[in-house]
């Protein structure tokens, strides 16, 4: 992937066009001050899961009892 370097003024002036180019090409853009990179604009990864999607490890955990079930007297004795 090709990385483009822009100075701060050029990036500020053309920000909308630069963001459209990043969306289209997936290219990374370095923002430079006096030729030294100070920031990097890159596309967000589309394959990152939603916070509502199932976790790959946690979805394999199986609970073989009802966690809301009351404890028996024997179990309470162990807790004391």
Secondary structure, DSSP 8 states (H G I E B T S, - for coil): --EEEEEHHHHHHTHHHHHHHHHHH--EEEEEETTEEEEEE----TT---TTS--TTGGG----S-TTS---HHHHHHH-
